[in-house]
Amino acid sequence: MFKNSKYIIVTLEERNGEYEYTHKSVHELVDERKVTANRYIRNWAKTFYGENTETGDGGYYFNDGEVFVKVYSWDYIGKEDYDILARYL
């Protein structure tokens, strides 16, 4: 995809009891740096279900460990793709 873009697509993986889900979304960053993207994505996953979280197993636990969320993947996308995907995700 794009190497320098301030638009990203993110997939989070959630385990909730016996159920597993994926959540896809697009985001606009303040700049194009990879460090900014990584920080933003980590913070988004960490606060996905609120502020009360525990870190472990490469992700975050919510509701006393009942729900687990981790970043599955992310990549840069172009503005045109962002504009389209933002309308549907």
C-alpha positions in Angstrom: 0.0 0.0 0.0 1.2 3.5 0.8 4.4 4.2 2.7 3.8 7.9 3.5 0.2 8.7 4.3 -1.7 10.1 7.2 -4.6 7.7 6.6 -4.6 4.1 8.0 -6.8 1.1 8.1 -6.8 -1.0 11.3 -8.1 -4.4 12.2 -8.6 -5.3 15.9 -9.2 -8.8 17.1 -11.6 -9.3 20.0 -12.2 -12.4 22.1 -15.3 -12.3 24.3 -15.9 -15.6 26.0 -16.3 -18.3 23.3 -16.8 -15.6 20.6 -14.2 -13.9 18.4 -14.8 -10.8 16.4 -12.8 -8.5 14.1 -13.3 -4.7 14.0 -12.1 -2.8 11.0 -11.9 1.0 10.9 -10.1 3.8 9.2 -8.4 6.8 10.9 -6.8 10.1 9.9 -3.5 10.8 11.8 -1.9 14.1 12.5 1.2 13.2 10.5 2.7 10.4 8.4 5.2 9.1 10.9 5.1 5.4 11.7 5.7 6.1 15.4 2.6 8.3 15.4 0.5 5.5 13.8 1.8 2.9 16.3 1.1 5.1 19.3 -2.4 6.0 18.0 -3.3 2.4 17.3 -2.1 1.1 20.6 -4.1 3.8 22.4 -7.2 3.1 20.4 -7.0 -0.6 21.2 -6.2 0.1 24.9 -9.3 2.3 25.2 -11.6 0.3 22.9 -14.0 -0.6 25.8 -13.1 2.3 28.2 -10.3 3.3 30.4 -10.3 0.3 32.9 -7.9 -2.1 31.2 -5.2 -4.6 32.0 -2.3 -5.2 29.6 -1.2 -8.8 28.8 -0.7 -11.4 26.1 0.0 -8.7 23.5 -3.3 -6.9 24.0 -5.7 -5.5 26.5 -8.2 -7.1 28.9 -11.5 -5.4 29.8 -14.4 -6.3 32.2 -12.2 -8.2 34.7 -10.6 -10.2 31.9 -13.8 -11.3 30.2 -13.0 -9.4 27.0 -9.6 -9.3 25.2 -8.7 -6.9 22.4 -5.5 -6.7 20.4 -4.2 -5.1 17.2 -4.4 -7.7 14.4 -3.1 -5.6 11.6 -2.8 -2.1 10.2 -1.6 -0.4 7.0 -1.4 3.0 5.3 -4.0 3.8 2.7 -4.6 6.7 0.4 -7.0 9.6 0.8 -9.3 8.3 -1.8 -9.6 4.9 -0.1 -10.0 6.6 3.3 -12.9 8.7 2.0 -14.7 5.7 0.6 -14.1 3.3 3.6 -14.9 6.0 6.2 -18.5 6.0 4.8 -18.9 2.2 5.3 -16.8 1.1 8.3 
